[in-house]
Amino acid sequence: MAIMAGNQCYHSPADLPERIPVFPLRGALLLPSGQLPLNIFEPRYVAMVDEALRGPRLVGMIQPRPEPGGAPAEAPPALCEIGCVGRLVQLGETGDGRYLVTLAGICRFRVVKEIEAATPFRQCRVDAAAFPGDFDPRRGEAEVDREAVLRTFRAYLDANGLEADWESIERASNCGLVTALSMMSPWGPEEKQALLEAPDHRARAEALIAITEFALAGDGGAPPMVQ
């Protein structure tokens, strides 16, 4: 079992450092084996990319945790407990101070604690020991109900007047299909977090179908939060 991210192969949680920079981004979803393009323009996150390039090229994508009533304006938002670490596999400089990067997802992690650091970006001590299955890219894909996933996806496209490249979709493996549809889905942060925390491709496919069916049963917009 192994995950290939660019030129680097990762076999187990032991291949990852205990301390990584984290990029809190509401509504963004990176999954193991997924590819997430990002436009990096805030100076603190440009500094984060520079620092990652000097080391193992790893960045932890994580969502800010929703706070009842909102957090104080001056306080950094609390973080969700679980995120996904990715490796910088593509980088382009725009000439105006921005980076266009692509992160290749490796595995999920649990935040142990946030580290007090002098860097402008946040850093966390993390533990990926609970997610050894992420290093098997096809774990659970044989149990994916591909027909149900495609039927629900087609219903969503039809309800919203959208088209898709069905030739490419038909060629995709079950794991590639579920990962891509989960990451590109228009659902909100709570739903994205539920998709991230699903234990394998089968469970993620079932969650994706349930979320989409909630939306289709309503007005086709954002579904209620998945518990």
N, C-alpha and C positions, 0 to 999 in steps of 0.2 A: 504494500500500500504506500502510495506517495502522491504528493501534489507537486506538479511542475509549475513554477511561476517564473517566466522568463528563462534565464540561464540557471536558475537555482532549483534544486529538488529538496522538498521537505518531507521527511518520513514520519515524524511524530512530534508531539508537543515539546519534546526535549530539544528540538532543533531551533526553537524560538527563544529570544531573550526574555528575561523576566520584566524588563523595563522598556517601554516603547512610547514614542510621541503619539498623541491621540488627536483626532480631528473630529470634534463634535459638529455634526451637521444634521439638522432636523429633516426627516423625510428621505434621507439618502440610505440606500441599502447596498451593501457589499456582501456577497455570499462566497463561500469556498468554491473555487474554480470559476467564479464570475469575473468579469472585467468591468471596472467602473471608471469612466472618463471624468476628469475634474478640471475645472478652470480655477486655478489658484491665483488670487489677486490680493488678498489681505496681507500686509507685510508680515504679520506673525506667522501666517501659514506658508508664505514664501520662505521665511526663515526655517520653518519646520521641514520643508522639502530639502533645503540646503543641508540641514543637519542629517536628514535621512540618507542623503547621497554620500555623506562622509562615513556612514556606517553600513548596516546591513540592508538599507533601502526599505525598511519596514515602517508602515504607518497604521495605526489602529483607527478604523472608522467606527464611530459610536454616536448614538443619538442623545441629545439632552433629554433628561427625564422631565415629563410634564409635572409642573408644580401647581397644586391647588391654589388659586388666587394669584399665581405668578410669583416668581422670585424677585427679591429686591433688585432694582435696576443696576446697582453697582456690583452685585454678586455674580460670579460666573455660574451658569446653570449647572445643577447637579446632573450627573451622567447616569444613563441606564446601566444596569449591571453587566449586560452582555453586549459585546461588539464583535467585529471581525477584523483580523489583521490582514493587510495586503502588502504586496511588494511593488515598488515602483518599477514598471517594466517599459514604460514609454515616457519620454519627457521632451517637450518642445518649448523654446523660449520665444516669446511673442515680440520682443523688442520694446515693449512698454512696461516692463517689470513683472509681467505675469508668466506663469508656467501653465502649459497644457499637459496634463499627466494622465496616465492610466495606471490604476492599481489592479493587480491580479490577486484575487482572494485566495487566502491560504487556509485559515481555520478561524473558528470563533474563540473568544477568550472571555474570561470573567475578570472584572476589575477587582483586584485585591485592595488597593488603596491608591489615591492620587498622591503624587509626589510633589513636595514643595521644591520648585526648581526656579533657577534664575532666568530660564528661557522665556520668551514671550508666548510660546505655545505650551499647552498642557502636556504633562507626562504622567503615566500611570504604571504601577506595578501590576502585572497581569498574570493569569494562570490559565493555560489552555488544557490542563490535564483532564477536564471533564468532557473534552471533545475529540477523543482519539478517532472516532468514526469519520471526522472531516477529512482525514488523510486517505480515505477510501472514496475517490470521487464518484463512484457509482453505487454507493451504499443506499439500498432501498429503491433503486430505480426500476428493478424488475416488478415491484409491486405497485408502481404508478399506474393509475387508471388513465392511460393516455387518451382514450376515446372521450372520457368525461372532461378532461382538461381542455381538449380541442373543441368539444361541443360548447363548453362554457365560454371559452375565448371567442369563438365565432359569434355566439349570442351577444357578447359585449360589443364586438365590432359592429355587428348589425344594428344594435340599439343606438350606437353613437355615430353611425354613418362613416365608419373607418374601414380602411383596406389593410391587408397584410400580404407579405411575400410568402404565400402558401407553399411554394416549391422549396424554399429554404426551411420552412417550418417542418415539412414532411421529412426532410433529410436529417433534422436534429435528433439526437438521442433523447431518451426520456429525461436524463439528468440535465442535459443542455437546455431542453425545452422548459423544464420547471424553473431552473435557475434564471434563464433569460426573462421569462414571463413574470417571475416574482420581482426581479430587479427593475424592470421597465414598467411595472404596474403603476397606475396613478393613485393608489390608495394612500391614506394618511400615515403619520408616524407610528401610531399604535398598531395599525395593521402591518406595516413594514417590520416592526419589532416582533410581532407574532410570527411572521414568515421567517425571520432570522432565527428565532428560537425553536422552530420546528426541528425535531431530532434528525430527520432524514428526508430524502426526496419524496417518499410516499406521503409522509405526514405534511410536508410542505405543499404538495400538490392538493391534498385534501383541504388544507387551510386556504389556499388560493381559490379553489372552487367555492368554498363556503363564503369567503369575503365577496367574491364577484357575484354570487347568487343573491346575497343580501342587497347589493347595489342594484341588480337587475329587478329585484322584487319591489324596489322603491322607485326612484326617479332616474336611476342610472348614474347618480353622483356618488359621493363618498359614502361608504358603508358605515354602520355603527362600529364602535370599538369592539375588537374581538377579545374576549376574556380568556 
